[in-house]
Amino acid sequence: MKFCSDCGHAVEHLIPPSDHLPRHVCPSCGTIHYRNPKVIAGCVPVWEDKVLMCRRNIEPRLGLWTFPAGFLEMSETSAQGAARETLEESQAEVDIGGLLAVINVPYVSQIYMIYRGTMRSPHHAITSESSETRLMREDEIPWDEIAFPTIWHSLKFFFEDRAKGVEGIHTMDLLFRTGRRPEVTTAAPE
């Protein structure tokens, strides 16, 4: 950030009084600009025994597989964001169920909130964000072509819970980009 979004003056990067981290501070109007993590909302949409997967038609990870997820918009709940992203990425309408996973990814300042979703009908189709959409059984998931670790782990949580007949809420911290196993903690199923 170079300029204050309130008054347009050049900002300074310093630790404000009573704070402990450097912030962008406007010396003209005094506004402190905080940068916070981005929230990604998504869901694992289900029709019968299959989940809806989307092949990405956008970067990053063009051509790889995901379930619908994306940045939360202002003034919407995480569940509303998950339903909106599903419609935008696959033209599928879903009823959002319980929370499946919260995954913290501090190295990119993101927090994923992943829900279970039930498709209202088997309808799904390509969009500008997805070059292909497909309902898949667990044994059809292209595990080596999953776009992001958050998606891979969420799918694993989903299928493990389904096999056990539970709907747990899982938490996970992906602490390193590559080369190290992430720390995983999982809450007891409800």
Secondary structure, DSSP 4 states (H G I P E B T S, - for coil): --B-TTT-PBPEEE--TT-SS-EEE-TTT--EE---PEEEEEEEEEETTEEEEEEE-SSSSTT-EE-SEEEPPTT--HHHHHHHHHHHHH---EEEEEEEEEEEEGGGTEEEEEEEEEESSS-----SSEEEEEEE-GGG--GGGBS-HHHHHHHHHHHHHHHHT----EEEE---SSSSPPEEEEPPP-
